[in-house]
Structures are given as structure tokens and as C-alpha cells.
Amino acid sequence: MGKVVLVTGAARQLGGRFVRRVQRHSEVDRVIAVDAVPPAHELDGAKFVRADIRQPVIARILAEHGVDTVVHLDVTGTPLGSGGRASVKETNVIGTMQLLGACQKSPTVKRLVVKSSTSVYGSAPRDPAIFTETTPPKSLPSGGFAKDAVEVEGYVRGFARRRPDVAVCVLRFANILGPAADSPLAEYLSLPMLPTVFGYDPRLQFVHEDDVVDILLIASDEPRRGTLNSGTFNVAGEGVLLLSQCSRRLGRPTVPVPLPAVTWVGTALRTVGMTDFAPEQIRLLTHGRVVSTDQMRETLGFVPRFTTAEAFADFARARGAALLPPEAVARTVDRLSTLVSKERI
């Protein structure tokens, strides 16, 4: 008998991709794809079960199918369909609690993989240059998806203490980009002009969606000799990009906004439905965030195929022609940077 893998969030693009990939694994016998809404994409033979993980029914599904591996991908910052922020938070937090409760009672579950985010570190003025998995945040996220991720990880740690026989792997992904990226940051980078915080040029890291699927497969698999597929791991492509470099490569001009007015800009963008410009997103675009991926490489043995710059380039190609020639944007950004430097002097 091969493994029985249950995947939450199967109706989302990333969940669907992982379901199709793990379905082809030689050691996997069955894949149970779970979501509250039917997927618009094919699942290549996986069994789809329409279920809301916020409801107790998830325990029955685990028992009925004898699930031994759970890959929890239904932790996200964007609503699916008409759902709003309240629905997303409930799924992230209440859904995770319900799922972990079901896993705790299940005698067959032996492995749990949870999708998290590097946003759990927050973004603050005195942050370290590089966060490791054990670095405490200077300022805990106060709301939005970042706070959800912090709560989710807290519940996962509690589950790991109660079920030490279950291998638990938490993957903290940097901002996921690629041709099909649907995150709040991808929406922001798709704006015709990018509002930025005046006087700041944050460092950013990205991970390509193809690499996300690859490492999820490694984390959900049995450990190879010399590796340990449990613990908490930062996941990001090598290198960093400044926000000004992103602007140049997209061919989109930036609109520097004084920090006190940024919140108003975010409210305006949310009002017209353009992007989720939440406070944590503003902090990221002010102070940036960079994480160490040493544990990912040394313990999981995973080396991303895409660097941060390559993941961003693939995303930019998929977004089509730039609004302005990159050279013109570069000249404009350079002029603004010079003006900011003079003002500080």
C-alpha cells in the first residue's frame, strides 16, 4: 500500500499544481483534494472532496480514507471568489484549528506539512539584516495575513507537542511569484504605477511557484538518508532585489508617498478593489525583509531552481508589456533617489 495524501486548498492554483504533481509520485497510492469550492482546474485523477475545513467533517474524511500525510495549503492572504478578509481569516485560523484537532485524533496521520510565510518575522526599522528560523521578530505582525500565519504556527507547535509521533514540517515561504501568482504583492506589482514610501527602498526576496511545488513534494515525502523532513524552514530564492530594481524591471514608475499618507493610499486602493494594501504590506514596502535559507539547503537538501531575480523576471514576463521603457523608469527612479538624498543632507 502506498501513501494516502490529503491536500487542503486544492481549488487554488498552487494547491491544484501540487495535487497534480504528488498524484504522479510512485510512492503515493491516493490523493484526497479538499476545498470548500470545486476547482476550476483538473486534478489528474485525484479524488476531490468538497468540504469546509472549518467544519468537523474534516475528521470524518481523514478516517474514511485512512490519510497518513496531510499537506495544509489553505493558509493564504487572498480570498477565493467572493469571500472577504473575514472569511480568509476564519479559514486560516479556525480552519487550521479544526484540521489539527482532526489530525490529533487520527491514528493514521504520520506526517503534516504546513504552508506558512516569512511575514511571521514582521518588518521593523531595527530588524536584523537576515532572519534565521530562530530569530524572534522585533515587532509581531498586528493584523492581516501575517498575524494569521503567526497564530497558525502557534497552533501547529501545540499540535507537535501533543503528537510527537507525527513528523511536522512548517515551510515559511518568501513572497511567491511566477506567471500564475495571485498574492497581494503580485497585485501590487501589477499596478500601472507603484506607490512607494518616500525615502525607503526595501530589500525583497521571492520564491518561484515551481520551487514551491518542488519543496512541498520533498517535505511531504519520507526523509532520505542524512536528511530530516521536519522542523521549520525559510524558503526563498537566492539573492535580493530592491523595490526600485523591481520597478525598473517592470517598466512601471513609482509614486513616492510620505509615510503618514501611505495608509490613506492603501485605503484608496482597497476601495477600488485594486490590491490588499494592508498595514503589514506597507511595513514590508518600507523596511523590507531578508531571511536565511541555510537550513532549507542543509537539512532538506533543497536548492531552488530560480533565484529571487529569476523568479521576478518570470513574473514580469507573464504580466506583459511594461507601461514605460525600463530605461526611462530607471532614469526617473535615479532622479528621485538623488532628490531624497539631498533632502536628507
N, C-alpha and C positions, 0 to 999 in steps of 0.2 A: 504494500500500500504506500502510495506517495503522500505528500503533504496536502493538507486542505487549508487554503489561504483565504481569509476574509479581508476584503478591502473596502473601507468606507470612503465616501466622496467619489464614487465611481461615475457620477454624472458630469463631473468636472473634467476639463481637458486633461489635466495631469493624472487624475485618477483613472480615466479611461486608457491613457497611454500605458500606465503601469499594469493595469489589468491585462491588456493585450500582451505585454511583454512577459509577465510572470506566468501567464497561461501557457507559454511555449517552453517553459523550463522543464527539463527532463525529470526532475525530482518532484514536480508538482502534479498531483492527481486531479484536484478540482480547485476552482477559484470561485468564490462567492462574492459577487459585486453588489454592494449595498448603497442605496441613496434614497432620499425622500421623493425624488422625481426621476422619471425614466430618462436615461441618457440619450442624447441626440446622435451619438456615435456608436459604432459597432464594438462589441466586446469579445469577438472572436471565440465564441463557444462558452464563455464564462456564464455561470448561472446568475442572472440578475434578480435580486430580491428587493422589491420596493418597501422600504422601511425607514422610519424616522429614528435615528439613534438616540433621540431624546426620550423615547418610549421604552418600556420594559421588554417589548417584543424582541429586542436585540439579544437577550439572554436565550430565548427560545431558538433563535436562528443559530447561535453558537452550538447549542446542544443538538439540534436536529441534524446538523451537518458534520458534527464531530470536528470542529475547527481547531487546528493546532497552532496556526500562525495568524496574527491579526496585524494588519498594516493600516494604521489610522491616518488617513489623509484629509479627513473632513475637518481640518483646522485651517481657517482661511480668513482673509481680510475683506473679501468681496462677496456680496450676496449673489445667489444663483436665481435668475429670473426676477420676480417682483419683490423678493424679500428685502427687508431693510436692515439697518445696523442691529436692531434689537433681535431679529431672527438669527443673524450671523453670530451674535454673542451667545445666544441660547444654544445654538448648535455647537459652537466651540467649547463652551464651558459645561453646560448641563449635559450636552451630548457626550462629551468625554467622560463625565462622572458616571453616566448611565452605562457607557461601554465598559469602563474599568470595573464597575460593580459586577457586570455580567462576566467579565474575564476572571474576576476573583473567584467567582463561584464555579467556574468551568474547570472540570478535572482534565480536560483535553488540551487546553491552551498552554503552550510551552514557549512561545516567542511573541513579543509585542514590539512593533516599530511605530514610533510616533513622529509625525511631521511637526517641527517647531520652527522657530525663526531666531536669527541673531538680534532681532528687535528686543529680545528679553534683556539685553545689556543696556537699553536706553541710549540716549545721546545727550551728553552734557559737556560744558566748557572744559572741565578738568578731567575728562576721560583719559585713560592710558592710550598710548599710541596704538597698541594692539591688545585686544581682549583675548584671553585664553578661556577655556571652558570653566575654569575655577575662579576667574576674576569677578568679584562682586560689582554690580552696577553702582555708579556714583549717585544715580537718581533713578529709582524704579519708574517704569512707564506708568503714567497716571490714567490712561484710558485707551480706547480703541483696540485694534488687533494685538498690539504689543502687550497690553495688560492681559488680554485673553491668553496669550501664549505663556505669560508668567504663571497664571492660575492653572493652566493645563499642565505645565511642568510640575507644579506643586502636587497636583493630584496624582500624576504619574509616579513621582518619588514615593508618595504614600503607598501606592499600589505595589511598587517594587519591594518595599519593606514588608508588606503583608504576604506577598507571594515571591519569596526569594528563589523559588524553583523555576520561575519564569524569566527568561532572558529578555531584558528590556533595553531597547536602543532608541535614544532620542536624537534626531537629526536637526540641528539648528541651521537652517538654510539662510544664506545671504539673499538679497533680492533676486528672485528668479526672473530671468529674461530669456527671450528666444522668439521665434516667429509667432507663436501662439500665446505669448504671455498675457495674462489678464489681471495682473496685480494693480493696486493703487499707484505704485511707482511707474508701471508701464503706461497707465492712463496719463499720469503727469507728464512723462516724457513724450507723449503723443500730442500734447497741446501745440497749437501753432506758435505760441510764444511761451517761454518758460519763466514763471515768476520765481525769482531767487531772493535770498535775504541779502540786503545791501552790505557789502564789506566781508562776506563769507564765501569761501569756495571749498565745500566739504569734500573729503575723500570718500569714495563709494566702492563697494565690492558687489560683484554679480556672480551668479552661477547659472549656467545654461540648463534649460529644461531637459535636454538629453542626458546631461550628467546627473540631474536629479533622479531620473528613472534608473540610471545605472547604479547609483549608490543605494537606492531603495531596494534594488534586487540583491545587492551584497548584504545589506542589513537584515533582510528577511530570510536569507539563506543560512544553512548550517555553517558554523565557523570553519575555516580552513586551518591547517596546521600552522601554529605560530601566530594566529590572529584571534581576536575576541570580539564578536559582533554584539557587544552590549556596552552600555555606557552612554555618555552624552558627547556629541561631536559637532564641531563647527564645520560647515560645508560651504566653500566658496572657491571661485576660480582664482588662479594665481594673479597677483598684481592688484593695483587700484587705478581708478580714474577719478579725476576731479570733475565736479559738476560742469565747470567751464569747458573741459575737454569733451564731455558728453554733448553739450550744446553745439560745439563746433562740428562734431562728427555727425550730428543730426541735421545740421544746417538750419537750426532754429535759433532765433535771437532770444536773449534773456531780458527780463524786465526786472532790474533790481528794485526791491521794495524795502523801505526802512522796517526794521524788526517790529516796532509797535503796530505797524499797519498790516503785517503779514496775516494775522488772524482774520482781519476783515476780508482780505483777498481770499483766504481759504473758505470763509463763509459764502462769498460770492460765487466761487467755483462750485461749491456743493449745491447752491441754489439752482444753478443752471444745469446741474447733473453732469458736469464735466469730469470730476475726479473727487476722490475722498482725500481732501487736504486736511487731515486730522492733525491735532497738536503734535503727536509723535512723528508724523511725517514732516512737519515743519522743523522739529528738532533735528531730524536726520539731515534735512537740507540746509541746516545751519552748522551743525557740528560734525556731521558725518559719522562713520563707524567703520573700523577695520578689525578683523578677527584673525587669529592664528588658526591654521589648518594642519598643524603638525600631527595632532592626534588622528585626524582623518587619514593621513598618509601612512603614519607609522603603525597604528593599531588596526584600522580597517584595511590598510593596504590599497587605498583608492587614490588615484591621481586623475583629476578631471581632464577631459579631452580639450576643454575650452578654457582659456584664460579669461579674466574679467573683461579685457579689451575685446577678445574674440566673441564672447557671449553678447557683448553690447553691439558689436558690428553686425552680428546675425540678426539681432532685434531691429537695428536701424535699417538693414536691407529690406526686411519684411514690412516696414512701415512706409515704403515707397519713397518717391522723390522728396527731397528736402524743400522747405519753404524758401530758403535762401542758399546761395552757393556757400559751402563751408568756409571758403577763403574770406568772404565778406563778413560772415559771423565771427571768424577768428579776429579780424581787424577791429570789429566793434567791441568784442569782449576785452581785447587788449587795451583799447582806449579807456573802457570803463574801469579796468583794473588799475590803470595808471592814475585815473582821477581819484579812485578810492585811496590809493597810496599817498597821494598829495594831501588829501583831506586829513589823513591820519597824522601826517607830519606837521 
